[in-house]
Every structure is written in C-alpha cells, then in structure tokens.
C-alpha cells in the first residue's frame, strides 16, 4: 500500500477514534479540559473516576500515529522541494507534530489530576488551570496545520475552493479560541462553542483531504 493510501486511511481513522474517545469521556462524565466545569465539580469527578480514565486513553497513541501518517502523506504529495506554494505543507506538518506533542501532555495531566483529587482536592487547582490553558493553547497548532496544508493544497490545485474555505475558516475559529485561553483557566470556557465549531471543521477537513489522498 502506498503512503498516500495509508495517509488517507489514517486520517479517517483518526476522526473515528477521536469521536469515539470523546463519546466515552462524555458517558463517563469526566470533565474535559476547556469545559465549563468548576474546580469543585472537576475534583469530584476526577476523584471518583478510578480505572475508567485508563480505558479511553489506550487509543490516544494510535490517534497520534494516525495524524502523523496523515500529515506525512500530505507532505509527500504537496511539497517537492523549493519555496513555492507547496512549501506551506511544511508549516502544516509542523503544526501536526506540535499538536501531538502538546496533547500528549494534556492527556498525561488527566492522570495527574486524578491522583491529586484522590489525595487532596486542593492539590488539583494548579493542575486543573494548567490543563485548561494548555488545552486551549493547543488549538493554535491545529490552526497552523489547517493553514499550512490548506494553502499548499489550494496553491497546487489539489483541493477545491469549498475545501480551502473550510480549512481557512476552521483555522480562524481555532486561533480565536486559542487566543482566549488565558481567560479560561478556571474552566469557564467563554469560547467553547467557537472552539467546538473549529474542531468539527478540522475533522471534516481531514475526512475530505483523506478522500483526496485515497483517490491519488
């Protein structure tokens, strides 16, 4: 199987895995970073989550593999050297790598918060604020990935205008949500809807790009 085909499957696999994991988190009533949950509510939820936290996190490494393969496939198609429009794919690839690295920390912080809440709920405060802000800042790397790969794809004629518009609009929404992160340290996310719409746009953009890759 070629890298482009693997990248297309990986992109779709990432979206499916991300949606499934989030459904598990919601059903377990675990407060995700960036949700409008108070420190007291978060402490209660993390203190009682126990082993349930481990199960959805098993899929996290697979999701990072999928996004990396997806991004590598796009880079191999869009950039052939030089500094033309295809070079924007380097920006997109950097955004994906930074997103993976940052979200690894966000995921690990959930376990730190669970341990802190089980011992002393007061110890959770700093970790809760850190997790909320880091989760918010992480959205800028999604915006960078969208910007880079959209500009490269549009410049090379690989993607249609609607796909490019989706990429740019989603990047703008995610950047706006990320910029407001310092004001959401307490868990009261005033830009939650903006970030959610941007993330859904990012997911749809990945699926559309994956279909393009599978057709090459």
Backbone bond lengths (Angstrom), bond angles and torsions (degrees), N, CA, C in turn:
res aa  C-N    CA-C-N  psi(-1)  N-CA   C-N-CA  omega(-1)  CA-C   N-CA-C  phi
1 X - - - 1.458 - - 1.524 110.01 -
2 X 1.320 117.12 136.11 1.460 121.29 -178.87 1.525 111.01 -72.97
3 X 1.333 115.06 162.45 1.459 119.97 179.29 1.522 110.82 -63.44
4 X 1.333 117.71 -38.22 1.462 119.59 -178.72 1.527 111.41 -64.56
5 X 1.326 117.01 -39.13 1.466 120.09 177.78 1.521 110.74 -66.89
6 X 1.329 116.34 -42.76 1.456 120.08 177.39 1.523 110.75 -62.47
7 X 1.329 115.70 -38.59 1.461 120.09 179.61 1.520 110.92 -65.08
8 X 1.330 116.77 -40.37 1.455 120.04 177.99 1.516 112.08 -62.90
9 X 1.327 116.61 -44.55 1.463 120.76 177.70 1.529 111.15 -65.73
10 X 1.327 116.19 -38.00 1.466 120.39 179.88 1.524 111.25 -65.38
11 X 1.330 116.85 -39.38 1.460 120.04 178.72 1.518 111.77 -62.09
12 X 1.323 116.57 -46.67 1.459 120.73 178.27 1.527 110.14 -65.84
13 X 1.341 116.45 -39.66 1.459 120.31 178.79 1.506 111.85 -61.64
14 X 1.325 117.11 -38.97 1.464 120.25 178.64 1.516 111.51 -62.49
15 X 1.324 116.94 -45.87 1.467 120.32 -178.50 1.523 110.46 -62.70
16 X 1.330 117.31 -44.04 1.464 121.26 179.05 1.529 110.30 -61.87
17 X 1.342 116.88 -45.34 1.467 121.01 -178.98 1.521 110.98 -65.13
18 X 1.332 117.29 -41.89 1.465 120.87 -178.77 1.522 111.15 -63.03
19 X 1.343 116.82 -43.27 1.463 120.03 179.38 1.528 110.52 -65.76
20 X 1.331 116.52 -42.15 1.465 120.50 -179.17 1.526 111.25 -63.40
21 X 1.329 117.29 -44.17 1.464 121.00 -179.45 1.518 111.12 -64.32
22 X 1.322 116.94 -40.88 1.462 119.62 179.50 1.522 111.58 -66.22
23 X 1.331 116.83 -34.73 1.468 119.89 176.03 1.529 110.07 -63.43
24 X 1.339 116.13 -41.84 1.464 120.23 178.46 1.525 110.69 -62.13
25 X 1.348 116.65 -43.42 1.463 120.24 179.91 1.531 111.21 -62.43
26 X 1.330 115.92 -42.08 1.465 119.65 -179.32 1.523 110.80 -66.31
27 X 1.333 116.55 -42.67 1.468 119.99 -179.91 1.528 111.42 -65.96
28 X 1.346 116.43 -30.21 1.465 120.25 177.93 1.527 111.79 -81.92
29 X 1.343 116.18 -3.57 1.464 122.69 179.71 1.530 111.79 59.07
30 X 1.303 115.06 37.03 1.457 120.12 176.45 1.522 108.87 -89.66
31 X 1.328 118.66 124.06 1.468 120.36 179.98 1.531 110.65 -69.09
32 X 1.299 115.87 117.44 1.458 120.57 178.71 1.521 110.18 -80.48
33 X 1.330 117.76 152.70 1.464 119.26 175.13 1.525 109.76 -57.92
34 X 1.314 115.88 139.78 1.454 119.78 179.30 1.514 114.09 87.84
35 X 1.337 117.61 0.17 1.456 119.43 176.50 1.514 109.63 -90.58
36 X 1.313 115.15 159.06 1.462 119.97 -176.89 1.523 110.61 -81.87
37 X 1.322 116.22 66.88 1.467 121.37 179.39 1.532 108.43 -117.39
38 X 1.326 116.23 137.83 1.459 120.19 177.85 1.518 109.92 -74.09
39 X 1.323 115.96 165.60 1.459 120.61 177.99 1.521 110.18 -61.21
40 X 1.335 117.14 -39.65 1.455 120.59 -179.36 1.525 110.98 -63.95
41 X 1.334 116.13 -42.49 1.464 119.78 179.71 1.525 110.75 -66.96
42 X 1.339 115.33 -40.12 1.461 119.28 179.00 1.524 111.20 -64.50
43 X 1.340 115.98 -42.07 1.468 119.91 -179.84 1.519 110.80 -62.32
44 X 1.334 116.91 -42.81 1.449 120.04 179.10 1.515 112.25 -63.74
45 X 1.337 116.22 -40.81 1.457 120.60 -178.65 1.531 111.30 -68.53
46 X 1.326 116.54 -45.05 1.467 119.90 -178.24 1.530 111.81 -70.31
47 X 1.318 117.15 -32.26 1.459 119.89 179.98 1.518 111.48 -66.93
48 X 1.328 116.60 -30.43 1.449 119.33 -176.64 1.512 114.91 -104.33
49 X 1.323 117.58 5.55 1.458 119.49 -174.53 1.520 112.65 -74.90
50 X 1.331 116.67 -33.75 1.459 121.20 175.68 1.515 114.40 55.77
51 X 1.330 116.01 -132.64 1.452 122.36 -176.14 1.525 113.15 -71.60
52 X 1.337 117.03 -16.88 1.462 119.90 -176.47 1.527 112.42 -61.79
53 X 1.328 117.29 -25.04 1.460 120.77 -179.80 1.518 111.91 -67.20
54 X 1.316 116.57 -30.11 1.461 120.08 -173.49 1.526 112.91 -72.62
55 X 1.314 117.44 -36.60 1.462 120.89 -171.97 1.530 113.79 -61.45
56 X 1.346 119.77 -52.48 1.468 118.23 -179.82 1.520 113.42 -68.08
57 X 1.329 116.80 -24.86 1.466 119.68 -178.73 1.525 112.52 -73.17
58 X 1.329 117.43 -15.03 1.466 120.30 176.87 1.528 110.66 -61.02
59 X 1.332 116.58 -30.99 1.466 120.82 -177.75 1.522 113.03 -81.75
60 X 1.330 117.54 -10.72 1.466 120.21 -175.92 1.529 113.17 -60.15
61 X 1.341 120.29 -49.00 1.465 119.28 179.25 1.529 112.99 -58.51
62 X 1.336 116.89 -37.37 1.466 120.12 178.72 1.523 110.60 -63.61
63 X 1.322 117.04 -39.37 1.462 119.72 179.98 1.517 111.17 -64.52
64 X 1.340 117.36 -36.05 1.463 120.05 179.33 1.532 111.24 -71.94
65 X 1.331 116.21 -34.68 1.466 119.71 173.82 1.526 109.94 -62.49
66 X 1.330 115.82 -44.04 1.464 120.43 -178.45 1.523 112.10 -62.09
67 X 1.334 117.42 -45.67 1.463 119.13 -179.20 1.524 111.45 -66.56
68 X 1.328 117.18 -35.55 1.460 120.49 179.62 1.533 111.08 -66.96
69 X 1.343 116.21 -45.03 1.475 119.99 178.50 1.523 110.28 -64.88
70 X 1.330 116.58 -41.25 1.462 120.95 176.93 1.531 111.00 -57.99
71 X 1.319 115.57 -48.15 1.464 120.44 -178.85 1.529 111.80 -66.15
72 X 1.324 116.64 -38.74 1.461 120.28 178.57 1.523 110.88 -64.77
73 X 1.328 116.28 -38.58 1.460 119.90 177.18 1.520 111.60 -63.26
74 X 1.323 116.45 -43.67 1.465 120.05 177.46 1.529 110.92 -62.36
75 X 1.318 116.35 -43.31 1.464 120.30 -179.21 1.524 110.93 -61.54
76 X 1.333 116.96 -40.55 1.464 120.51 -178.24 1.529 112.08 -65.93
77 X 1.325 116.01 -28.41 1.464 120.49 -179.34 1.526 112.08 -85.98
78 X 1.329 115.79 -38.90 1.466 120.31 -170.04 1.522 115.22 -88.66
79 X 1.328 117.42 -30.06 1.471 118.86 -175.59 1.515 110.54 -115.46
80 X 1.311 115.59 121.94 1.465 121.79 179.38 1.522 111.43 -116.83
81 X 1.318 116.24 24.94 1.461 120.57 -176.24 1.522 110.39 95.78
82 X 1.317 116.75 165.51 1.451 120.61 -179.70 1.509 112.51 85.12
83 X 1.331 115.28 -174.47 1.465 120.80 -175.06 1.521 111.71 -120.82
84 X 1.323 117.66 26.49 1.451 120.98 177.34 1.517 111.92 -75.60
85 X 1.344 115.37 -164.50 1.463 120.35 -177.67 1.531 111.75 -59.09
86 X 1.337 115.99 -31.86 1.458 119.20 -179.18 1.511 113.85 -64.35
87 X 1.330 117.18 -21.33 1.463 120.59 -179.85 1.528 111.82 -65.79
88 X 1.340 117.03 -19.15 1.461 119.97 175.47 1.530 111.45 -61.01
89 X 1.329 116.41 -21.87 1.467 119.98 178.22 1.529 111.02 -62.67
90 X 1.327 117.31 -28.01 1.463 120.33 176.49 1.523 110.60 -64.16
91 X 1.327 115.69 -38.18 1.469 120.49 177.16 1.528 109.68 -64.05
92 X 1.335 116.07 -43.91 1.450 120.09 178.74 1.515 112.68 -62.35
93 X 1.328 116.68 -42.56 1.458 121.16 -179.84 1.526 110.28 -63.81
94 X 1.334 117.01 -41.16 1.468 120.80 177.87 1.524 110.54 -62.34
95 X 1.333 117.18 -39.16 1.458 120.65 178.99 1.517 112.29 -62.13
96 X 1.337 116.86 -41.41 1.463 120.71 179.19 1.524 110.79 -65.27
97 X 1.325 117.24 -44.26 1.461 120.37 179.91 1.529 111.22 -62.39
98 X 1.329 116.97 -42.53 1.464 120.44 179.18 1.526 111.06 -66.83
99 X 1.333 116.73 -37.14 1.459 120.10 177.37 1.513 110.76 -62.79
100 X 1.318 116.98 -43.35 1.465 120.25 179.56 1.525 111.31 -62.68
101 X 1.324 116.28 -44.26 1.462 120.22 -178.90 1.527 111.21 -64.84
102 X 1.316 116.71 -43.43 1.457 120.59 -178.44 1.525 111.86 -67.79
103 X 1.332 116.16 -41.93 1.457 118.39 -177.56 1.524 111.84 -72.36
104 X 1.328 117.13 -22.16 1.461 119.57 172.26 1.529 109.76 -60.19
105 X 1.322 116.17 -41.97 1.464 120.74 178.82 1.528 110.37 -67.65
106 X 1.331 116.68 -42.51 1.467 120.64 178.33 1.518 110.52 -58.51
107 X 1.332 116.58 -43.74 1.458 120.86 -179.60 1.530 110.69 -65.02
108 X 1.330 116.87 -43.18 1.455 120.41 179.82 1.532 111.65 -65.67
109 X 1.322 117.03 -32.86 1.457 120.69 178.97 1.528 112.02 -62.39
110 X 1.316 117.45 -29.12 1.460 119.85 178.86 1.531 110.56 -61.60
111 X 1.326 116.05 -38.97 1.462 119.51 178.56 1.526 110.35 -70.58
112 X 1.340 116.21 -36.73 1.457 119.34 176.16 1.513 111.61 -63.54
113 X 1.340 117.19 -39.07 1.463 120.39 178.90 1.517 111.74 -69.29
114 X 1.337 116.89 -36.09 1.462 119.91 177.72 1.529 110.77 -64.03
115 X 1.330 117.04 -41.82 1.464 120.89 178.71 1.522 111.13 -66.80
116 X 1.340 116.06 -42.27 1.463 120.21 -179.49 1.520 111.14 -64.93
117 X 1.336 116.82 -41.88 1.463 120.06 -178.88 1.515 112.04 -66.74
118 X 1.332 116.92 -33.20 1.464 120.59 179.57 1.521 111.65 -69.68
119 X 1.327 117.55 -29.98 1.457 121.85 -177.68 1.522 112.34 -91.20
120 X 1.324 114.62 -51.30 1.463 120.17 -177.76 1.523 108.60 -156.69
121 X 1.308 117.00 118.24 1.457 119.95 -175.43 1.531 111.92 -64.86
122 X 1.317 116.35 -25.72 1.454 118.82 178.08 1.513 112.46 -66.12
123 X 1.347 116.11 -27.63 1.460 120.05 -179.84 1.518 112.33 -72.97
124 X 1.328 116.69 -11.65 1.466 120.78 -177.52 1.521 112.66 -78.29
125 X 1.325 116.79 -23.36 1.468 120.89 -170.49 1.526 113.15 -54.71
126 X 1.328 116.40 -51.73 1.462 119.37 -178.36 1.517 112.52 -63.76
127 X 1.327 116.85 -41.40 1.471 120.53 -179.61 1.523 110.82 -67.55
128 X 1.341 117.05 -36.97 1.461 121.11 179.66 1.526 110.59 -63.92
129 X 1.337 116.35 -45.35 1.463 120.11 178.12 1.510 111.88 -63.93
130 X 1.341 116.66 -43.32 1.466 121.07 178.90 1.525 110.85 -61.27
131 X 1.322 116.08 -45.09 1.461 120.23 -178.77 1.524 111.63 -63.40
132 X 1.320 117.64 -42.32 1.461 121.28 -179.84 1.520 112.02 -62.91
133 X 1.319 115.97 -47.17 1.472 119.37 -177.60 1.526 111.08 -69.83
134 X 1.329 116.86 -40.86 1.460 119.97 -179.88 1.527 110.68 -65.01
135 X 1.339 116.52 -40.98 1.459 120.46 177.11 1.528 110.28 -59.84
136 X 1.327 115.71 -41.51 1.463 119.49 178.79 1.520 112.47 -67.02
137 X 1.328 116.52 -46.22 1.460 120.14 179.34 1.534 111.68 -62.04
138 X 1.333 116.48 -30.40 1.455 120.43 -179.49 1.530 112.21 -58.14
139 X 1.334 116.25 -26.46 1.462 119.74 -178.12 1.521 112.86 -63.83
140 X 1.329 117.36 -23.30 1.458 118.88 179.17 1.525 110.61 -67.43
141 X 1.326 117.82 -30.04 1.459 120.21 178.75 1.533 111.05 -72.99
142 X 1.335 116.78 -32.82 1.461 119.48 171.89 1.527 109.70 -63.97
143 X 1.335 115.98 -41.11 1.466 120.05 178.63 1.528 110.95 -62.68
144 X 1.324 117.13 -40.43 1.462 121.11 179.03 1.531 110.47 -64.43
145 X 1.338 116.53 -42.38 1.464 120.40 178.19 1.523 110.69 -62.07
146 X 1.317 115.95 -44.79 1.460 120.18 178.48 1.521 111.59 -61.91
147 X 1.319 116.33 -46.53 1.462 120.86 -178.79 1.523 111.41 -60.71
148 X 1.336 116.49 -50.32 1.457 120.29 -175.98 1.515 113.48 -63.60
149 X 1.332 116.84 -50.71 1.456 119.58 -177.04 1.531 112.49 -72.95
150 X 1.330 116.64 -28.10 1.465 118.97 176.54 1.526 110.64 -71.00
151 X 1.322 116.30 -45.32 1.467 119.58 178.90 1.525 111.34 -61.94
152 X 1.332 116.70 -40.59 1.464 120.44 179.52 1.523 110.90 -67.75
153 X 1.331 116.81 -43.31 1.456 120.38 -179.11 1.515 112.93 -67.53
154 X 1.346 115.82 -40.84 1.465 119.45 178.82 1.527 110.62 -68.65
155 X 1.331 116.78 -39.54 1.455 120.93 -179.12 1.515 113.58 -65.64
156 X 1.340 115.95 -30.69 1.463 120.37 -179.43 1.525 112.76 -92.79
157 X 1.335 116.56 -5.43 1.456 120.37 -179.26 1.519 113.54 78.85
158 X 1.321 117.39 14.17 1.464 120.92 -177.87 1.518 112.23 -75.23
159 X 1.325 117.39 -31.41 1.464 120.59 -178.21 1.523 110.02 -119.74
160 X 1.332 117.12 148.92 1.466 121.03 179.33 1.520 112.15 -74.71
161 X 1.315 115.84 172.34 1.454 121.23 -176.39 1.516 114.04 -61.68
162 X 1.355 117.51 -39.12 1.462 119.54 -178.49 1.526 111.14 -65.18
163 X 1.330 115.57 -35.82 1.467 120.39 179.55 1.530 109.83 -67.61
164 X 1.324 116.35 -41.66 1.463 120.14 177.26 1.526 110.91 -63.91
165 X 1.331 116.67 -42.07 1.467 120.58 179.41 1.523 110.89 -62.64
166 X 1.341 116.50 -40.46 1.463 120.68 176.83 1.519 110.85 -61.25
167 X 1.321 116.75 -43.01 1.455 120.67 -179.89 1.518 112.63 -63.82
168 X 1.320 116.52 -46.42 1.464 119.82 -178.51 1.530 111.38 -67.59
169 X 1.353 116.97 -40.68 1.460 119.96 -179.67 1.530 110.87 -65.93
170 X 1.319 116.90 -42.44 1.468 120.62 179.13 1.519 110.74 -64.95
171 X 1.335 116.42 -39.59 1.466 120.14 178.05 1.527 110.81 -61.94
172 X 1.328 116.79 -41.70 1.466 120.64 -179.76 1.520 111.09 -64.40
173 X 1.332 117.05 -42.15 1.466 120.61 179.95 1.531 111.26 -65.54
174 X 1.316 116.32 -42.89 1.470 120.28 179.89 1.526 111.29 -66.96
175 X 1.317 117.01 -37.74 1.467 119.73 177.98 1.530 110.47 -65.71
176 X 1.332 116.33 -41.63 1.469 120.35 178.28 1.518 110.71 -62.04
177 X 1.328 116.96 -44.81 1.464 120.66 179.10 1.519 111.29 -64.21
178 X 1.324 116.59 -40.20 1.459 120.69 179.44 1.525 111.55 -63.46
179 X 1.311 116.23 -39.54 1.471 120.21 -177.68 1.523 112.22 -64.45
180 X 1.323 117.07 -24.95 1.467 121.05 -179.08 1.519 112.65 -88.05
181 X 1.328 118.21 0.46 1.463 122.07 -174.22 1.532 114.88 -55.21
182 X 1.344 120.58 -40.05 1.469 119.27 -179.83 1.528 113.66 -59.30
183 X 1.332 116.97 -22.90 1.460 120.62 -179.19 1.533 112.32 -88.98
184 X 1.339 116.08 0.03 1.456 120.27 -176.81 1.521 112.86 -115.29
185 X 1.328 116.92 19.64 1.466 120.49 -176.84 1.519 112.56 -63.26
186 X 1.340 117.22 -26.55 1.459 120.51 -177.88 1.523 112.93 -84.37
187 X 1.327 117.18 1.18 1.455 120.86 179.36 1.503 113.96 93.26
188 X 1.335 117.25 -6.30 1.461 121.06 177.21 1.522 108.31 -88.90
189 X 1.308 116.21 88.50 1.451 121.38 -174.11 1.522 110.61 -81.75
190 X 1.313 116.05 106.85 1.460 120.91 -178.01 1.528 112.27 -80.77
191 X 1.325 116.37 -10.10 1.467 119.60 179.90 1.531 110.73 -119.58
192 X 1.324 116.62 25.56 1.462 120.39 -176.13 1.519 111.78 -58.61
193 X 1.331 117.15 -43.01 1.468 120.27 -178.03 1.520 111.04 -66.06
194 X 1.332 116.52 -38.15 1.465 120.66 178.42 1.526 109.78 -62.91
195 X 1.327 116.33 -46.87 1.458 120.31 179.56 1.516 112.24 -64.73
196 X 1.340 117.10 -39.15 1.464 120.81 -179.61 1.527 110.94 -64.88
197 X 1.321 116.63 -45.34 1.472 119.93 178.92 1.519 110.21 -63.00
198 X 1.339 116.05 -40.45 1.467 119.79 177.54 1.516 111.89 -63.24
199 X 1.351 116.83 -40.45 1.467 119.70 179.73 1.519 111.48 -68.20
200 X 1.330 117.50 -40.73 1.462 120.34 177.26 1.526 110.67 -62.78
201 X 1.340 115.51 -37.09 1.459 119.40 175.50 1.521 111.37 -64.17
202 X 1.339 115.55 -40.14 1.468 121.44 177.18 1.526 110.75 -61.26
203 X 1.335 117.04 -42.79 1.459 121.23 179.65 1.526 111.11 -64.67
204 X 1.336 116.74 -44.70 1.466 120.15 178.72 1.521 110.99 -64.71
205 X 1.318 116.12 -37.88 1.471 122.26 178.26 1.525 110.32 -62.33
206 X 1.322 117.60 -41.24 1.466 121.51 178.51 1.525 110.53 -64.12
207 X 1.324 117.08 -45.31 1.463 120.31 -179.86 1.526 110.27 -61.16
208 X 1.330 116.52 -43.60 1.467 120.25 179.70 1.526 111.06 -63.50
209 X 1.321 117.62 -42.15 1.467 121.64 179.03 1.537 110.09 -68.12
210 X 1.325 116.95 -35.26 1.466 121.14 179.46 1.520 110.13 -64.20
211 X 1.324 116.61 -39.68 1.472 120.35 178.35 1.525 110.06 -64.87
212 X 1.341 116.30 -38.24 1.465 120.13 176.17 1.540 110.56 -61.29
213 X 1.329 115.85 -45.77 1.466 120.43 -179.36 1.526 111.72 -63.09
214 X 1.336 116.81 -39.03 1.467 119.90 179.80 1.526 111.92 -68.26
215 X 1.335 116.10 -21.86 1.467 120.26 -179.76 1.510 113.90 -88.06
216 X 1.340 118.36 -5.33 1.468 121.19 -178.51 1.533 111.06 -80.63
